[in-house]
């Protein structure tokens, strides 16, 4: 299985993912599945790269990392 920073994994609990991402991570409402679903966002102000993990409010469903402009695309890049 693919692992993200700090051992972030699909299927792990949202609480565990937040613990692994650290104090800089922000929880935001998922644009489609909120308020239950969340985005766990790791992006320092002005940083070129960032990470968004998508959850259903309980577990990580997917995550993406890379250049911040592209990472924010809801439909992903294809």
C-alpha positions, 0 to 999 in steps of 0.5 A: 500500500502507498504511504504518505508522509508520517505513515498516512494511509488509506483506511486509517482513522481520521484521528490517527491521520491527524496525529501523524500529520502534526499540529500544522494540519487543518481540518476543512469540510469536504466540498462534496461530502461535508459536513461528515466528510473532511479534508485534512490539509497540510500546506504552509503559507506560501509553500509550493507543495501541499497535501490533502487527505480526504476522509468520510469523517471516520477514515482516510479515503484517499490522499494527494500530494504535490504542487499546491495549485494542482493538489487543490483541484477537486476532480484531480488531474488527468 
